[in-house]
Amino acid sequence: MTTIAIIGAGRGLGAAVARRFGKEGLSVALISRSQERADGLAADLSSEGLTAKGFAADVRDPDSIAAALEQATETLGPIEVLQYSPLPQKDFMRPVLETTPKDLVGPVEFSIYGPVAAVHAVVPGMRFLPGENRGTILFVNGGSAVKPGRNVTGTSVAFAGQAAYAQLLNEVLGEEGIQVSQLIIGGRIEEGDPEKDPDVLAGLLWDLHEKRDRFRVQVSAD
């Protein structure tokens, strides 16, 4: 059995993705800054008959990300899918003229250093997966990744960097059979919304993994 590792797993989109991919036969590694929250979600999924386990990591600490992904592989099996979707901190979102160099450190660590560390941790294993399709890396970002907002400067700058990194990975890793895709979600994720309900978004992420025919899907804000 192979594994989906969800970095930034919570009870909204992360839980929906875990259920969707878990029901398709993947084990689920739930990676959160809080071991307690990850364990609680894993227990809920396990009670539904899915194979899931929680792991703790701070996405601003590359070593902790690498360690969590290594533990997930050893515990659950090879990582076939990596999803990077932690929720940015509110203090990353400051007006542009109030944003200092120090204010950009956190967003860059969160949205650039973190995913780079995660990718380096999983790609070597993906290369050993059988068949032509050797894994998927999924990035989930807010709308400022493609349309910067002057009042959310940290995420606008850092998400743009992450988007560029993801697109470069798509070009290079695609040659090895590893799919890299990005889901852009404008505005809030809302239960019951026809486009932005967590289950709907989880379906889009499954399609990106299964169909392997697009780099980016964008769900716009109303």
Beta strands, then each sheet from edge to edge (+ up, - down):
strand 1: 3-7
strand 2: 27-32
strand 3: 52-56
strand 4: 79-84
strand 5: 136-142
strand 6: 179-185
strand 7: 216-219
sheet 1: 3+ 2+ 1+ 4+ 5+ 6+ 7+
end
